[in-house]
């Protein structure tokens, strides 16, 4: 499956952005979806994941209560709503897909997702 991430941009601290992840075909609806991010000079880190059905979500502690991952049942597009952004959220954000759960790369999970989209830059100014 090919993934296309979009929605990044420049926002002031305290602002919001919504990222989208679109699959290239209808098969994306059958995969679990996740978001990761990588800041300059730092390792890539897990942000959030959601099961293919939308029935279960996982979040990194650093974004709990501020970010919301979502997708419609059978939908070919998923989202990451990011609120109360702060400069520490500045990074390139990547969406990913896999059939395994817990989502590979999530907290306490091993490995990395099989499919990746290109990154979208999120910059939060102070």
C-alpha positions in Angstrom: 0.0 0.0 0.0 1.3 3.5 -0.8 0.6 6.3 1.7 0.4 10.1 1.2 0.7 12.3 4.2 -0.4 16.0 4.1 -1.5 18.8 6.2 1.8 20.0 7.8 2.7 23.7 8.1 3.8 26.5 10.3 1.7 27.3 13.4 2.1 29.3 16.5 2.4 27.7 19.9 -1.0 26.8 21.2 -2.4 26.4 17.7 -3.8 23.3 15.9 -3.1 21.3 12.7 -4.8 18.3 11.2 -2.6 15.8 9.3 -4.1 13.4 6.7 -2.9 10.1 5.5 -4.4 8.8 2.4 -3.9 5.3 1.0 -3.3 4.7 -2.7 -6.1 2.2 -3.0 -8.9 0.7 -1.0 -6.6 -1.8 0.7 -5.5 0.8 3.2 -8.8 0.3 5.0 -7.6 -3.1 6.0 -4.4 -1.9 7.7 -3.7 -0.5 11.1 -2.4 3.1 10.9 0.2 4.9 12.8 2.0 8.3 13.0 5.6 8.9 13.9 7.7 12.0 14.0 11.4 12.8 13.7 12.9 16.1 15.0 16.2 17.4 13.8 19.0 15.5 15.5 16.7 13.1 17.2 15.5 9.6 16.6 12.2 8.8 15.1 9.5 8.4 17.7 6.1 6.9 17.9 3.2 9.4 18.2 -0.1 7.5 17.8 -1.7 4.4 16.2 -5.2 3.2 15.5 -6.6 -0.2 14.5 -8.1 -0.7 11.1 -11.6 -0.6 12.5 -11.0 2.5 14.6 -11.9 0.6 17.7 -8.6 1.0 19.6 -6.0 3.7 19.8 -2.5 4.1 21.3 -0.7 7.4 22.1 2.7 8.4 23.2 2.6 10.0 26.7 3.9 13.2 25.2 0.8 13.8 23.1 -1.9 12.3 25.2 -4.8 14.7 25.7 -3.6 16.9 22.9 -3.5 14.7 19.8 -6.3 12.6 18.4 -5.9 9.9 15.8 -8.9 8.9 13.8 -10.2 7.1 10.8 -13.6 6.0 9.6 -14.6 2.4 9.4 -13.6 1.2 5.9 -12.1 4.6 5.1 -9.1 5.0 3.0 -8.0 8.1 4.9 -6.8 8.6 8.4 -6.1 11.8 10.4 -4.1 13.2 13.3 -5.7 16.2 14.9 -3.0 18.1 16.8 -4.1 20.7 19.4 -2.2 22.8 21.9 0.9 22.5 19.8 4.2 23.6 21.3 7.7 24.0 19.8 8.7 20.6 21.0 6.2 19.1 18.5 8.3 20.5 15.6 9.3 17.6 13.4 8.7 15.7 10.2 5.6 13.6 10.7 5.2 10.3 8.9 2.2 8.0 8.6 2.6 4.3 8.4 0.6 1.1 8.0 0.9 -2.5 9.1 -1.3 -5.5 9.7 0.3 -6.2 13.1 -1.1 -5.1 16.4 0.2 -3.7 18.8 1.4 -1.4 16.1 5.0 -2.0 15.4 7.2 0.8 16.9 4.6 1.8 19.4 5.4 1.9 23.1 6.5 -1.6 24.3 6.2 -3.0 20.8 9.0 -4.1 18.6 10.0 -3.5 15.0 8.8 -0.9 12.6 5.8 -0.7 10.3 6.1 -2.2 6.9 4.6 0.7 4.9 5.5 4.4 5.2 4.3 7.6 3.6 6.5 10.5 2.8 6.9 13.0 5.6 5.1 16.3 6.2 6.8 19.1 8.1 5.2 20.6 11.2 6.8 23.7 12.6 5.6 25.3 15.8 6.9 28.7 16.6 7.1 30.1 20.1 
